[in-house]
């Protein structure tokens, strides 16, 4: 296999590797994706791949860093453009669903890392994503409660957990059905039910 790594800057090669892993994870069990498969997908030798990453764990860690950066940035942009806390929650929900629809390999990798018993850079990054996601949710829920839009006695921690679990449930349903397109169709209707459960009765 020809080695074209010298023709592309290191940052571009790393980004291409991340994109290759996400593409492969959309069609294969992430735990079964080998560095040989990644290199073949990129038309590289494994030696060229390892010039940019010391091992497979480093590749997976870089992928999860990319996910954290891109997903949280898109969520923040969606929230910033929303006119109210409730609208921001809906924007966050729909943006997350759209991100997964665009990158179906991402949830496969995240679920896989959370199931690994041993610590790894990728598992740590997944936990960090969930923590930061939860912090953003709680701020929005608090803002909605303070504005009188959310029930004053709502359990905010439970509401944040349910929000994340609802998104994950939609993702699992789409994966089981083999139809990521249903995320876009189902997300608005499912969020409407969630909203009815947290909205102030006034």
TORMAR-698758 format. One record per atom (N, C-alpha, C, O, CB): residue in one letter; x, y, z. Coordinates in steps of 0.2 Angstrom, whole numbers, plus 5000, padded with zeros to 4 digits. Glycine has a CB too. Example, Ala and Ser with C-alpha at 12.3 -4.5 7.8 and 13.67 -1.06 7.14 Angstrom:
REM residues 2
A506649725039;A506249785039;A506649845039;A507149835042;A505749785045;S506449895035;S506849955036;S506450005039;S506750065040;S507049975029;
This chain:
REM residues 202
X500449945000;X500050005000;X500450065000;X500950075004;X499550005006;X500350114996;X500850174995;X500750215002;X500150215005;X500650214989;X501250255003;X501250295009;X501250365007;X501750395004;X501850275014;X500650405008;X500650465005;X500650515011;X500450575010;X499950475002;X500850495017;X500850535023;X501250605023;X501050655026;X501050505029;X501750605019;X502250665019;X501850715015;X502050775015;X502850645015;X501350705011;X501050755007;X500550795010;X500350845008;X500750725001;X500350775016;X499850805020;X500050825027;X500450785030;X499250755021;X499950885029;X500150915036;X499950865041;X499350835040;X499950985037;X500250865047;X500050825052;X499350835055;X499050785056;X500550835058;X499150895056;X498550915058;X497950885054;X497450865056;X498450995059;X498050895047;X497650875042;X497550795043;X497050765042;X497750895035;X498150765043;X498150685044;X497750665050;X497450615050;X498850665044;X497850695056;X497550685062;X496750685061;X496350645063;X497750725068;X496550745058;X495850755057;X495550705052;X495050675053;X495750825054;X495950685047;X495750635042;X495650565046;X495150525044;X496250625036;X496050555051;X496050495054;X495450495059;X495050435059;X496650485059;X495250545062;X494650555066;X494050535062;X493550505064;X494650625069;X494050575056;X493450565051;X493350495049;X492850465048;X493550615045;X493950455048;X493950385046;X493650345051;X493250295050;X494650365044;X493850355057;X493550315063;X492850325064;X492450275064;X493950335069;X492650385063;X491850395064;X491550365058;X490950335059;X491750475064;X491750365052;X491450335047;X491450265047;X490950235046;X491850355040;X491950235050;X491950155051;X491550135056;X491150085056;X492650135052;X491450175062;X491050165067;X490350165066;X489850135069;X491150205073;X490150205060;X489450205058;X489250135055;X488650125055;X489350265053;X489650095053;X489550035049;X489749975053;X489549915051;X489750035042;X490249985058;X490549925061;X490549935069;X490449985071;X491249915058;X490549875072;X490649875079;X491249915081;X491849885079;X490649805082;X491249965085;X491850005086;X492449965089;X493049975088;X491750065090;X492249915093;X492749875097;X493149835092;X493649805093;X492449835102;X492849825086;X493149775081;X493549815076;X493849785071;X492649735078;X493549885076;X493949925071;X494649925073;X494849945079;X493649995071;X495049895069;X495749895070;X496149945067;X495949985063;X496049825068;X496749955069;X497150015066;X497349995059;X497450035054;X497850025070;X497349925057;X497449905050;X496849925046;X496949945040;X497549825050;X496249925049;X495649935045;X495650015044;X495450035039;X494949915049;X495850055049;X495850125048;X496350145043;X496150185039;X496050155055;X496950115043;X497450135038;X497250115031;X497350155027;X498150095040;X496850055031;X496650035024;X496050085022;X496050105016;X496349965024;X495650105026;X495150155024;X495450215022;X495150255017;X494650165030;X496050235024;X496350295023;X496850285017;X497150335015;X496650325029;X496950225015;X497450215010;X498150225012;X498550255009;X497250245003;X498250205018;X498950215021;X499250155024;X498850105024;X498850275027;X499850155026;X500150095029;X500050115037;X499950165039;X500850085028;X500050055041;X499950065048;X500550115051;X500450145056;X499950005052;X501150105048;X501650145050;X501550215049;X501750255053;X502350125046;X501250235044;X501050305042;X500550335048;X500650385050;X500850315035;X500150285049;X499550305054;X499950315061;X499750365065;X499050255055;X500350275063;X500750285070;X501250335070;X501450345075;X501050215071;X501350375065;X501750435065;X501350485068;X501650535071;X501950455058;X500750485068;X500250535071;X499950515078;X499750565081;X499750555066;X499850455079;X499650425085;X500050365088;X500150325084;X498850405084;X500150365094;X500650315097;X500250245097;X500650195096;X500850335103;X499650245098;X499250185098;X498550195097;X498250255096;X499350155105;X498150145097;X497450145096;X497050185101;X496650225099;X497150075095;X497250175107;X496950215113;X496950295111;X496550335113;X497250205119;X497550315109;X497650385107;X497250405102;X496950465102;X498450395105;X497050365097;X496650385091;X495950385094;X495550435092;X496650325086;X495750345098;X495050345101;X494950405105;X494450445105;X494850285105;X495450425109;X495450485113;X495350545109;X495050595111;X496050485118;X495750545103;X495750605099;X495050615096;X494750665095;X496250605093;X494750555094;X494050555092;X493550585097;X493150625095;X493750485090;X493550565103;X493150585108;X493250665110;X492750695111;X493250545115;X493850685109;X494050755110;X493650795105;X493350855106;X494750775110;X493750765098;X493350805093;X492650805094;X492350855093;X493550765086;X492350755096;X491650745098;X491450805103;X490950835102;X491450675100;X491850805109;X491650855114;X491750925111;X491250965113;X492250845120;X492250935107;X492251005105;X491751025100;X491451075101;X492951015101;X491550985095;X491050995090;X490350995093;X489951045092;X491150945085;X490150945097;X489550935100;X489350995105;X488851025104;X489450875103;X489851005109;X489651065114;X489651125111;X489251175113;X490151055120;X490051145106;X490051205102;X489351215099;X489051265099;X490651205097;X489151165096;X488451165092;X487951175097;X487451215096;X488351105088;X487951145103;X487451155108;X487451225110;X486951255111;X487551105113;X488051255112;X488051315114;X487851375109;X487451415111;X488851335116;X487951355103;X487751405098;X486951405097;X486651455096;X488051385091;X486651345098;X485951335097;X485651365103;X485151405103;X485751265097;X485951365109;X485651395115;X485651465115;X485251505117;X486051365122;X486251495113;X486351565112;X485851595108;X485651655109;X487051575110;X485651565103;X485151595098;X484451585100;X483951615097;X485251555091;X484251555105;X483551535108;X483351595112;X483751625116;X483551475112;X482751615111;X482451675115;X482251665122;X482051715125;X481851695111;X482251605124;X481951585131;X482351525133;X482551485129;X481251585131;X482351505140;X482551445142;X482251385139;X482551335137;X482551445150;X481551385139;X481251325136;X481451315129;X481451265126;X480451335137;X481451375125;X481651365118;X482351345117;X482551305113;X481551435114;X482751365122;X483451335122;X483551265123;X483951225120;X483851375127;X483151235128;X483051165129;X482851125123;X483151075121;X482651155135;X482351155119;X482151125113;X482751125108;X482851075104;X481551155110;X483051185107;X483551185102;X484151145104;X484451115100;X483851265102;X484251135110;X484851085113;X484651015111;X485050975108;X484951095120;X484050995112;X483750925111;X483850915103;X484050865101;X483050915113;X483550955099;X483550945092;X484250955089;X484350915084;X483051005089;X484650995092;X485350995089;X485750935090;X486150915086;X485751055092;X485650905096;X485950845098;X485750785093;X486150755091;X485850825105;X485050785092;X484850735088;X485150745081;X485250695077;X484050735087;X485150805078;X485450815072;X486150795071;X486350775066;X485350895070;X486550815077;X487250795077;X487350715076;X487750695072;X487550815083;X486950685080;X486950605079;X486750585072;X487050535070;X486550575085;X486250615069;X486050595063;X486650605058;X486650565053;X485450635061;X486950655059;X487550675054;X488150625055;X488550615051;X487750745055;X488250605062;X488850565064;X488550505068;X488750495074;X489350605068;X488250455064;X487950395068;X488550355071;X488350315076;X487550355063;X489150365069;X489650325072;X489850345079;X490050305083;X490250325068;X489650405081;X489850435087;X489550405093;X489850385098;X489650515087;X488850395093;X488550365099;X488750285100;X488850265105;X487750365098;X488850255094;X489150185095;X489850185099;X489950145103;X489250155088;X490250235097;X490850235101;X490750255108;X491150225112;X491350285097;X490350305109;X490250325116;X489950275121;X490150265126;X489750385116;X489450235118;X489150185122;X489750125123;X489750095128;X488550155118;X490050115118;X490650065118;X491150085124;X491350035128;X490950055112;X491350145124;X491850165129;X491550165136;X491950145141;X492050235127;X490950175137;X490650175144;X490550105146;X490550095152;X489950215144;X490550055142;X490549985144;X491149955145;X491249905148;X490149945138;X491749985143;X492349965145;X492549965152;X492450025155;X492950005141;X492749915155;X492849915163;X493549955164;X493549985170;X492949845165;X493949955160;X494649985161;X494650055159;X494350075154;X495249945157;X494950105163;X495050175161;X495450185155;X495850145153;X495350215167;X495250235151;X495550245145;X495450325143;X495050355146;X495350205139;X495950355139;X495850425138;X495150435135;X494750485136;X496350445133;X494850395130;X494250405127;X493650395132;X493150435132;X494150345121;X493750345137;X493150335142;X493150405146;X492650425148;X493350275146;X493750425148;X493750485152;X493450545148;X493050585152;X494450505154;X493550555142;X493250605138;X492550595138;X492150645138;X493550605131;X492250535137;X491550525136;X491250545143;X490750585143;X491350455135;X491550535149;X491250555155;X491250625156;X490850655159;X491650525161;X491850655153;X491850735153;X491350765149;X491050815151;X492550755151;X491150735143;X490650765139;X489950765143;X489550805143;X490550725132;X489850705146;X489150695149;X489150745155;X488650775157;X489150625152;X489750755159;X489750805164;X489550875162;X489150905165;X490350805168;X489950895157;X489850965154;X489150975151;X488851025152;X490350975149;X488850915148;X488150925145;X487650935151;X487250975150;X488050855141;X487750895156;X487350895162;X487350965165;X486850995167;X487550845167;X487950995166;X488051065168;X487651115164;X487251155167;X488751085169;X487651105158;X487251155153;X486551145154;X486151195154;X487451145146;X486351085155;X485651075156;X485351105162;X484851135162;X485450995156;X485751095167;X485551115174;X485451195174;X484951215177;X485951095180;X485951225171;X485851295170;X485251325167;X484951365169;X486551325167;X485051285161;X484451305158;X483851285162;X483351325162;X484451265151;X483851235165;X483251215169;X483151265175;X482651285176;X483351145172;X483751285178;X483651335183;X483451405180;X483051435184;X484351345186;X483651425175;X483451485172;X482751485170;X482351525171;X483851505165;X482451425167;X481751415166;X481351415172;X480751445172;X481651355162;X481551385178;X481251395184;X481151465187;X480651485189;X481551345189;X481751495186;X481751565189;X481351615185;X481051665187;X482451595188;X481251595178;X480751635174;X480051615175;X479651655172;X481051625167;X479951565178;X479251545180;X478951495174;X478351485174;X478851605180;X479351475170;X479151435164;X479151365166;X478851325163;X479651445158;X479551345171;X479651275173;X479351265180;X479451315184;X480351255173;X479051215182;X478751205188;X479251215194;X479751185194;X478451135189;X479051255199;X479551275204;X479751215208;X480251225211;X479151325208;X479351165209;X479551105213;X479851055209;X479950995211;X478951075216;X480051065203;X480351015198;X481050995201;X481451035203;X480451045191;X481150925201;X481850895203;X482250905197;X482250875192;X481750825205;X482750955197;X483150975192;X483650925190;X483750915184;X483451045193;X483850885195;X484350835193;X484050785189;X484250755184;X484650805199;X483450765191;X483050715188;X482850735181;X482850695176;X482450695192;X482650795180;X482450825174;X483050825169;X482950805163;X482250895174;X483650835171;X484250835167;X484450765165;X484550745159;X484850865171;X484350715170;X484450645168;X483950625163;X484150585159;X484450605175;X483350645164;X482850615159;X482950645152;X482850615147;X482150635162;X483150705152;X483350745145;X483850695142;X483750685136;X483550815147;X484450685145;X484950645142;X484750575140;X484850555135;X485550645147;X484350545145;X484150475144;X483650475138;X483650425134;X483750455150;X483250525137;X482750535131;X483150535125;X482950505120;X482250585132;X483650575124;X484050585118;X484350515117;X484350485111;X484550635119;X484650485122;X484950415121;X484450365119;X484650325115;X485350395128;X483850365122;X483350325120;X483150325112;X483150275109;X482750325124;X483150385110;X482950405103;X483550375098;X483450345093;X482850475102;X484150385101;X484750365097;X484750285097;X484850255091;X485350385100;X484550255102;X484550175102;X484050155098;X484150105094;X484450155109;X483450185098;X482950165093;X483050175086;X482950125082;X482250205095;X483450225084;X483650235077;X484150185075;X484150165070;X483950305076;X484650165080;X485150115079;X484850045078;X485050015073;X485650115084;X484350035082;X484049965081;X483649955075;X483649905072;X483549955087;X483350015073;X482950015067;X483350025060;X483150015055;X482450075067;X484050045061;X484450055056;X484250115052;X484350115046;X484449995051;X483950165055;X483650215051;X483850285056;X483450305060;X482950215050;X484350315054;X484550375058;X484050435056;X484050485060;X485250395057;X483750425051;X483350475049;X482750485053;X482450545054;X483050465042;X482550435057;X481950445061;X482150485067;X481650515071;X481750375064;X482750495069;X482950545074;X482650615073;X482350645077;X483750555075;X482750635066;X482450705065;X481650705065;X481350755066;X482650725058;X481350645063;X480650645063;X480350635070;X479850665072;X480450585059;X480650595074;X480450585081;X480650635086;X480250645091;X480650515083;X481150675086;X481450715091;X480950775093;X480850785099;X482050745089;X480650805088;X480150865090;X479550835094;X479350865099;X479950895084;X479250775092;X478750755095;X478850725102;X478450735107;X478350695091;X479450695103;X479650665109;X479850725114;X479650725120;X480250625109;X480150775112;X480350835116;X479650865118;X479650895124;X480750885112;X479150875114;X478550905116;X478250865123;X477950895127;X477950895111;X478350795123;X478050765129;X478550775135;X478250785140;X478050685127;X479150785134;X479650805139;X479450865142;X479450875148;X480350795137;X479350915137;X479150985139;X478550985143;X478451025148;X479051025133;X478050945142;X477450945145;X477550925153;X477150945157;X476850905142;X478050885154;X478150855160;X478550905165;X478550895171;X478550795160;X478850955162;X479251005166;X478951075166;X479151115170;X479951005164;X478551085162;X478251155161;X477851175167;X477551135170;X477851165155;X477851235169;X477451265174;X476751265173;X476551275167;X477651345176;X476351245178;X475551235176;X475251305175;X474651305174;X475251195182;X475551355176;X475251425176;X474951435169;X474651485168;X475751475178;
